[in-house]
Amino acid sequence: MRLTVHVHPGSRRGDVGGDFDGALVVRVRARAVDGAASDETLRAVADAFGVSPSMVDLIHGRRSRTKILEVRGDEPSLRTRLAELRAIGD
């Protein structure tokens, strides 16, 4: 499943949830230095979706707050979890 995320690097707490212009919000504690925030984003998304970090790939946006990820796994379960995560904060 392709997924657009909006990353907030340097956040006080790391979490996944909410919606920003159609993108899933990912807050990471790492700063945007040497790809640390992107790496933490991949791990956070994997954890939120209950998949191994090796099942999440960065497709586009390594140096951008808006990233496109590919999450591999059971498609219906991933879509259900995505809906749950987007609803956080509503």
C-alpha positions, 0 to 999 in steps of 0.5 A: 500500500502506498502511503503519504506521510507528513513528518514533524521532526524534532517533536517532544514525543514520537507518535503516528496519528492524525491527518494533514491535508490527506497525509498521515501525520508522523511525529519523530524525536529525531532532528532532520540531520543526516537522514535521522528523521527519515529513518525514524519515520520508517521505524515509527510507521512499521511499528504503527502498522504492526509490520517489520521495518523491512516491510516499509520502504521510502519511495519519495521525499528523503529530504522533505517533510512530505514522504511517500512510503510503501508498506507491504503486508495484508492490504485490508488490515493495512487499510483498516489500520490507516483509517484508525490512525487518521482518525486520531486527533479528530 
